[in-house]
Amino acid sequence: MIVARGVELLLYTFGEKHPFNSKRAELFFESIGEYPDILYVKPTQAKKEEISLFHTPDYIDFVFNASLKGIGYLDYGDTPAFKGAYEASAFVVGTTLLLAKQLIDSDEYYAFNPIGGLHHSMRNRAGGFCIFNDIGVTVEYLFKQGYKKILYIDIDAHHGDGVYYSFEMDNRLYIWDVHEDSRFLYPGTGLDSEIGIGPAEGTKVNINLLPGSGDKELLGYLTSLEEIFNRCKPEFVIFQVGVDGLEGDPLTQLKYSLNGYLEVIQKARELSLTYGNGKVLFLGGGGYNLNNINQGWSALIRTIAGRLK
């Protein structure tokens, strides 16, 4: 397994008082130590032309200029500008791209970028603590390499609106996104009825869970996950494994246990081998309870790397 680790990923922080701060990754990096059978890679910064695979030139320039000033917001109030925001965001994008390329070019099957999975930013704007959408950039890169069947899985408590609406009409990207009911949580999108448009109809699955839902409700949809694997037969899988659905997160109202969370990850890994080539790029996504982040991501690494103790 390949894991991205380095101080460059700690640059993506909105300050100590903001829910998305550097402590999220610091604790994780300390806890995983030096696991055997893990290939640690240094983060890398994406070039402007790579970011522009997904984002518009005007938006990239807007972020660059806001990054120099370090004041104001990049959206309507959730995503503050800070000095160095452009470079920090480019490190997230570049690192996710690097891991995708390494999975393509090596015998490794799994990779993890803990600060990746910024699924709210659109092609032309920020949103929900997400400046550049590393998922969108990576999907466009894979398309450019000739991939025609990609599966994106998202178990973050928030709907991955930046991914869904950017590819709503694209039948090359299949999406399985389970999240807290859109009536109760940001961004208020991702209805069950949203299954793709036009040629992409039926390639997208959005599952809304009521506040208070736990393992029973989550795991009840594993059949649906297998169905989309079977329909897609993916050449590549991107899995946003946000831990903000675990019980105790301060921003959400879902109540998954760590075991339930890991069961979905294990099932996806098995299905990727059954219906695809087994390559899975894991991205950390959301999560704002430090204990849940540390336990969830560390358990993911131990599970995927085969170190279950």
C-alpha positions as CSV (number, residue, x, y, z in Angstrom):
1,M,0.0,0.0,0.0
2,I,1.1,3.5,-0.8
3,V,0.5,6.3,1.8
4,A,1.2,10.0,1.3
5,R,2.8,11.6,4.3
6,G,4.6,14.9,4.7
7,V,4.4,18.4,6.2
8,E,3.2,19.7,2.8
9,L,-0.2,18.2,3.5
10,L,-0.4,20.1,6.8
11,L,-0.4,23.3,4.8
12,Y,-4.1,22.7,3.9
13,T,-5.6,24.2,7.1
14,F,-8.0,27.1,7.8
15,G,-6.6,27.7,11.3
16,E,-6.8,26.1,14.7
17,K,-10.3,27.3,15.4
18,H,-11.7,26.0,12.1
19,P,-13.0,22.4,11.9
20,F,-10.6,21.7,9.0
21,N,-7.2,22.2,10.6
22,S,-3.8,20.6,10.5
23,K,-4.3,18.7,13.7
24,R,-6.5,16.2,11.8
25,A,-3.5,14.9,9.8
26,E,-0.8,15.5,12.5
27,L,-2.4,13.0,14.9
28,F,-2.8,10.4,12.1
29,F,0.8,10.8,10.9
30,E,2.1,10.3,14.5
31,S,-0.1,7.2,15.1
32,I,0.8,5.2,12.0
33,G,4.5,5.3,12.8
34,E,6.4,3.1,10.4
35,Y,4.2,0.2,9.4
36,P,5.9,-2.6,7.5
37,D,4.6,-3.1,4.0
38,I,3.7,0.6,3.5
39,L,5.4,2.7,0.9
40,Y,5.4,6.3,2.1
41,V,5.6,9.0,-0.6
42,K,6.3,12.6,-0.3
43,P,3.5,15.0,-1.4
44,T,3.9,16.8,-4.7
45,Q,2.5,20.1,-6.0
46,A,0.2,20.0,-9.0
47,K,1.0,22.3,-11.9
48,K,-1.5,24.9,-13.1
49,E,-2.1,22.9,-16.3
50,E,-3.0,19.8,-14.2
51,I,-5.4,21.8,-12.0
52,S,-7.0,23.1,-15.2
53,L,-8.0,19.6,-16.3
54,F,-11.0,20.2,-14.1
55,H,-11.1,23.9,-12.9
56,T,-11.7,26.9,-15.1
57,P,-8.8,29.4,-15.7
58,D,-10.7,32.2,-14.1
59,Y,-11.3,30.3,-10.9
60,I,-7.7,29.1,-10.7
61,D,-6.5,32.8,-11.1
62,F,-9.1,33.8,-8.4
63,V,-7.7,31.4,-5.9
64,F,-4.1,32.4,-6.8
65,N,-4.8,36.1,-6.1
66,A,-6.9,35.4,-3.0
67,S,-4.0,33.3,-1.7
68,L,-1.6,36.2,-2.0
69,K,-3.9,38.5,0.0
70,G,-5.1,35.9,2.5
71,I,-8.3,37.6,3.4
72,G,-12.0,37.1,2.7
73,Y,-13.7,33.9,1.5
74,L,-13.4,31.7,-1.5
75,D,-17.1,30.9,-1.4
76,Y,-20.2,32.2,0.5
77,G,-18.7,31.8,3.9
78,D,-17.5,28.3,4.6
79,T,-14.1,28.4,2.9
80,P,-11.8,31.2,4.1
81,A,-8.9,32.4,2.0
82,F,-5.5,32.2,3.7
83,K,-2.0,33.1,2.6
84,G,-0.6,30.1,0.7
85,A,-4.0,28.6,0.0
86,Y,-3.2,28.1,-3.7
87,E,0.0,26.2,-2.9
88,A,-1.6,24.2,-0.1
89,S,-4.5,23.2,-2.4
90,A,-2.1,22.4,-5.3
91,F,-0.2,20.0,-2.9
92,V,-3.5,18.1,-2.3
93,V,-4.3,17.8,-6.0
94,G,-0.7,16.9,-6.9
95,T,-0.5,14.2,-4.3
96,T,-3.8,12.6,-5.3
97,L,-2.6,12.6,-8.9
98,L,0.8,11.2,-8.0
99,L,-0.9,8.3,-6.1
100,A,-3.2,7.6,-9.1
101,K,-0.2,7.5,-11.4
102,Q,1.7,5.2,-9.1
103,L,-1.2,2.8,-8.9
104,I,-1.3,2.7,-12.7
105,D,2.4,2.2,-13.1
106,S,3.1,-0.2,-10.3
107,D,2.1,-3.6,-8.8
108,E,0.5,-1.8,-5.8
109,Y,-3.2,-2.1,-5.5
110,Y,-4.0,0.6,-2.8
111,A,-3.0,4.1,-2.1
112,F,-4.2,6.7,0.5
113,N,-4.1,10.5,0.6
114,P,-5.5,11.5,4.0
115,I,-6.1,15.2,3.0
116,G,-7.5,14.2,-0.4
117,G,-11.2,13.9,-1.2
118,L,-12.1,17.6,-1.5
119,H,-15.5,16.8,-3.0
120,H,-17.4,20.0,-2.7
121,S,-15.5,22.4,-5.0
122,M,-17.0,22.9,-8.4
123,R,-15.2,23.7,-11.6
124,N,-15.6,27.4,-11.1
125,R,-15.9,27.9,-7.3
126,A,-15.0,26.7,-3.8
127,G,-17.4,25.1,-1.3
128,G,-17.5,23.3,2.0
129,F,-13.8,23.7,3.0
130,C,-12.8,22.5,-0.5
131,I,-10.7,24.8,-2.7
132,F,-9.6,22.6,-5.6
133,N,-11.3,19.3,-6.3
134,D,-8.6,16.7,-6.4
135,I,-11.1,14.0,-7.3
136,G,-12.4,15.9,-10.3
137,V,-8.8,16.6,-11.5
138,T,-7.9,12.9,-11.2
139,V,-11.0,11.7,-13.0
140,E,-10.3,14.1,-15.9
141,Y,-6.7,12.8,-15.9
142,L,-7.8,9.2,-16.1
143,F,-10.2,10.1,-18.9
144,K,-7.3,11.7,-20.7
145,Q,-5.4,8.4,-20.3
146,G,-8.2,6.5,-22.0
147,Y,-10.1,5.1,-19.0
148,K,-13.8,4.7,-19.8
149,K,-15.2,3.1,-16.7
150,I,-14.3,4.7,-13.4
151,L,-16.2,4.2,-10.1
152,Y,-16.3,6.9,-7.5
153,I,-17.5,5.8,-4.0
154,D,-18.2,8.4,-1.3
155,I,-19.2,7.5,2.3
156,D,-18.5,11.0,3.7
157,A,-21.6,12.2,5.6
158,H,-21.9,15.1,3.2
159,H,-23.0,14.7,-0.4
160,G,-20.1,15.0,-2.9
161,D,-21.9,17.7,-4.9
162,G,-18.7,18.9,-6.7
163,V,-18.1,15.5,-8.2
164,Y,-21.8,14.6,-8.9
165,Y,-22.8,17.7,-10.7
166,S,-19.6,18.0,-12.6
167,F,-20.1,14.6,-14.1
168,E,-23.9,14.2,-13.9
169,M,-24.1,13.7,-17.7
170,D,-20.9,11.7,-18.1
171,N,-21.5,7.9,-18.4
172,R,-17.8,7.1,-18.0
173,L,-18.0,8.0,-14.2
174,Y,-20.2,5.8,-12.0
175,I,-21.0,7.2,-8.6
176,W,-22.2,5.5,-5.4
177,D,-22.6,8.2,-2.7
178,V,-24.2,7.5,0.7
179,H,-24.7,10.5,2.9
180,E,-26.9,12.2,5.6
181,D,-30.3,13.2,4.2
182,S,-30.0,16.3,2.1
183,R,-32.8,18.0,4.1
184,F,-30.7,18.1,7.2
185,L,-27.1,18.7,6.2
186,Y,-24.9,20.7,3.9
187,P,-24.8,21.0,0.9
188,G,-28.5,20.0,0.7
189,T,-28.1,18.0,-2.5
190,G,-27.8,14.4,-3.6
191,L,-31.5,13.3,-3.7
192,D,-32.2,9.6,-4.2
193,S,-33.9,10.6,-7.5
194,E,-30.6,12.0,-8.8
195,I,-29.3,9.1,-10.9
196,G,-27.5,10.9,-13.7
197,I,-28.9,12.7,-16.8
198,G,-29.1,11.8,-20.4
199,P,-26.5,9.2,-21.4
200,A,-25.4,8.9,-17.8
201,E,-28.9,8.0,-16.4
202,G,-28.5,5.0,-14.1
203,T,-24.7,5.4,-13.6
204,K,-25.2,7.4,-10.4
205,V,-26.6,6.3,-7.0
206,N,-27.4,8.7,-4.2
207,I,-28.5,7.3,-0.9
208,N,-29.9,9.6,1.8
209,L,-29.8,8.4,5.5
210,L,-31.9,10.0,8.1
211,P,-30.1,11.7,11.1
212,G,-29.3,9.1,13.7
213,S,-28.8,6.3,11.2
214,G,-26.0,3.8,12.0
215,D,-24.5,0.5,10.9
216,K,-27.8,-1.2,10.2
217,E,-28.9,1.5,7.7
218,L,-25.5,1.9,6.1
219,L,-24.7,-1.8,5.7
220,G,-28.2,-2.4,4.3
221,Y,-27.0,-0.8,1.1
222,L,-24.1,-3.1,0.4
223,T,-26.2,-4.9,-2.1
224,S,-26.6,-1.6,-4.0
225,L,-22.8,-1.2,-3.9
226,E,-22.3,-4.6,-5.5
227,E,-24.9,-3.8,-8.1
228,I,-23.1,-0.7,-9.3
229,F,-19.7,-2.5,-9.3
230,N,-21.4,-5.2,-11.5
231,R,-22.8,-2.5,-13.9
232,C,-19.6,-0.5,-14.1
233,K,-16.9,-3.2,-13.9
234,P,-14.5,-0.4,-13.2
235,E,-11.0,0.0,-14.6
236,F,-10.2,2.3,-11.6
237,V,-11.9,3.0,-8.2
238,I,-11.7,6.2,-6.2
239,F,-13.0,5.9,-2.7
240,Q,-13.6,9.0,-0.5
241,V,-13.6,7.5,3.0
242,G,-14.6,10.5,5.1
243,V,-15.0,9.6,8.8
244,D,-17.6,12.3,9.6
245,G,-20.3,9.6,9.6
246,L,-18.8,8.0,12.7
247,E,-20.8,8.6,15.9
248,G,-19.6,11.7,17.7
249,D,-18.7,14.0,14.8
250,P,-19.6,17.6,15.8
251,L,-20.9,18.6,12.4
252,T,-23.1,15.6,11.4
253,Q,-25.8,13.4,12.9
254,L,-24.9,9.9,11.6
255,K,-23.9,7.2,14.1
256,Y,-21.7,4.6,12.3
257,S,-19.4,2.5,14.4
258,L,-15.8,1.9,13.4
259,N,-16.6,-1.7,12.6
260,G,-19.5,-0.6,10.3
261,Y,-17.3,1.9,8.5
262,L,-14.6,-0.7,8.0
263,E,-17.1,-3.3,6.7
264,V,-18.0,-1.0,3.8
265,I,-14.3,-0.5,3.0
266,Q,-13.6,-4.2,3.1
267,K,-16.6,-4.9,0.9
268,A,-15.5,-2.3,-1.7
269,R,-12.0,-3.9,-1.7
270,E,-13.5,-7.3,-2.3
271,L,-15.8,-6.0,-5.1
272,S,-12.9,-4.2,-6.8
273,L,-11.1,-7.5,-7.2
274,T,-14.3,-9.4,-8.3
275,Y,-15.5,-6.9,-10.9
276,G,-12.4,-4.8,-11.7
277,N,-8.6,-4.9,-11.5
278,G,-8.5,-4.3,-7.8
279,K,-6.9,-0.8,-7.9
280,V,-8.4,1.5,-5.3
281,L,-7.3,5.1,-4.5
282,F,-8.5,6.0,-1.0
283,L,-9.0,9.7,0.0
284,G,-9.5,10.9,3.5
285,G,-12.4,13.3,3.0
286,G,-14.2,14.9,6.0
287,G,-14.2,14.2,9.7
288,Y,-14.0,16.7,12.5
289,N,-13.7,14.6,15.7
290,L,-10.0,14.1,16.1
291,N,-10.3,10.7,17.9
292,N,-12.6,9.4,15.1
293,I,-10.1,10.6,12.4
294,N,-7.2,9.0,14.1
295,Q,-9.0,5.7,14.8
296,G,-10.8,5.6,11.4
297,W,-7.8,6.3,9.1
298,S,-5.4,4.2,11.2
299,A,-7.8,1.3,11.1
300,L,-8.2,1.7,7.4
301,I,-4.4,1.5,6.9
302,R,-4.1,-1.6,9.2
303,T,-7.0,-3.3,7.4
304,I,-5.9,-2.6,3.9
305,A,-2.3,-3.4,4.7
306,G,-3.3,-6.6,6.3
307,R,-2.3,-5.6,9.8
308,L,-5.5,-6.2,11.7
309,K,-4.0,-6.0,15.3
